[in-house]
Amino acid sequence: MKETTKILHSIPVDALTGAISTPIYQTSTYVQEAPGVHKGYDYARSNNPTRKVLEDLIATLEGGSNGYAFGSGLAAIDAVVKLLEYGDEIVAVDDIYGGAFRLFTHIYQKFGISVKYVDTTDVANVAEAISAKTKLIWLESPTNPTLKISDIQVIGKLAKAHNVLLCVDNTFASPAAQKPIALGADIVIHSATKYLAGHSDLIAGLVVTRTEALGEKIKFIQNASGAILAPFDSWLTIRGIETLSLRVKQHSENAQKIAEFLLTQDIVNQVYYPGLSQHKNHEIAKQQQKYFGGVVTFDLKIDDKELATKLVSSTKYFKLAESLGGVKSLICLPCEMTHKSIPREIRYQSGVTDSLIRLSVGLEDVEDLIADLQEVFQAVSEKVSITI
Ligand SMILES: Cc1ncc(COP(=O)(O)O)c(C=O)c1O
């Protein structure tokens, strides 16, 4: 059986009614025949049949053992960090999602967990950063927003050799394009808010573990901390996953064309897209990803926040908003939006300049998206007298 067939048919038909669409079990509790005698469900924070279908589905999709659904991507990240103890250390990718940086720095640092940020595109940096205290390596690949690619397989081997867990935030690639567990990761997390749900209509997070034992620990944390995903949002995420591979394929085709268009524009300084042969890590991306994804990032020759602000506020189809991975295209200015919580000098070290613009390329006709950008480039260039 091929992958898409396997995924679609791993979603069970409802045993009670034959419903082909997973029922939404909107309940907080379950009636018991006698104390402790029930059908496997006692309280909806601990277990919910709709959420369970999603959890099993994401475990299948990622090729892991267990899956767990949380109220947001950050709640999923939070659950993984809770595997650690006072005094432990994380080695994390430097170009990390701003919310993860905020959580690590402003919440977990005060509980005695420290983080070393390194450029994980060079495995030597990771090897050098690992100490006796390191318990977790945290990768995003591609990263948000400069789309750096790290060699998951090589870092997985390194993690194993040092008895350190490797967690990969697979939000940007999605499991339609990349399977970190097959490459050696112990844990995969998702902001399911993005490609998995795919329609910009909910906030959700997922964790998948390689092993049952690790899964049991995440399950304990999920129940103990309580940041679970609601039944309706679980249902919407299942529904999103049903079309994931089709969407990611089209997002990627559109993004490739837009990245190639951006390369031809005089106003543009650098284009970041792993599907471009010029991308620093293109070869590794080709090895570990089936598609290159729907996010394209670029910055301007004139690195000016005001100019970039004008640009992102002027597009017609690219709507100015945080988030990504939905069917409609979005545009954002990370320095003022998603990455505002990261200090400027740290931002610049990882390439997040004041004029860096992130596009989440949607499923519109790509000709319209290119025309939208072209029109805005023309208008903005006239203002700063760049000829295009
Ligand atoms: C790569 C990445 N990981 C995690 C998150 C956090 O997810 P959520 O917004 O669902 O909490 C985001 C959000 O933008 C993200 O881009």
The ligand as an SDF file (V2000), in Angstrom:
LIG
                    3D

 16 16  0  0  0  0  0  0  0  0999 V2000
    8.3740   26.3830   13.5080 C   0  0  0  0  0  0  0  0  0  0  0  0
    7.3150   26.6790   14.5180 C   0  0  0  0  0  0  0  0  0  0  0  0
    7.2270   25.9030   15.6110 N   0  0  0  0  0  0  0  0  0  0  0  0
    6.3010   26.1260   16.5620 C   0  0  0  0  0  0  0  0  0  0  0  0
    5.4060   27.1770   16.4570 C   0  0  0  0  0  0  0  0  0  0  0  0
    4.4010   27.4160   17.5480 C   0  0  0  0  0  0  0  0  0  0  0  0
    3.1640   26.9430   17.1490 O   0  0  0  0  0  0  0  0  0  0  0  0
    1.7600   27.5310   17.6700 P   0  0  0  0  0  0  0  0  0  0  0  0
    1.6540   28.9150   17.1190 O   0  0  0  0  0  0  0  0  0  0  0  0
    0.7840   26.5680   17.1170 O   0  0  0  0  0  0  0  0  0  0  0  0
    1.8020   27.5400   19.1580 O   0  0  0  0  0  0  0  0  0  0  0  0
    5.4430   27.9920   15.3270 C   0  0  0  0  0  0  0  0  0  0  0  0
    4.5060   29.1050   15.1700 C   0  0  0  0  0  0  0  0  0  0  0  0
    4.6150   29.9370   14.2990 O   0  0  0  0  0  0  0  0  0  0  0  0
    6.4360   27.7330   14.3310 C   0  0  0  0  0  0  0  0  0  0  0  0
    6.5430   28.5100   13.2400 O   0  0  0  0  0  0  0  0  0  0  0  0
  1  2  1  0
  2  3  1  0
  2 15  2  0
  3  4  2  0
  4  5  1  0
  5  6  1  0
  5 12  2  0
  6  7  1  0
  7  8  1  0
  8  9  2  0
  8 10  1  0
  8 11  1  0
 12 13  1  0
 12 15  1  0
 13 14  2  0
 15 16  1  0
M  END
$$$$
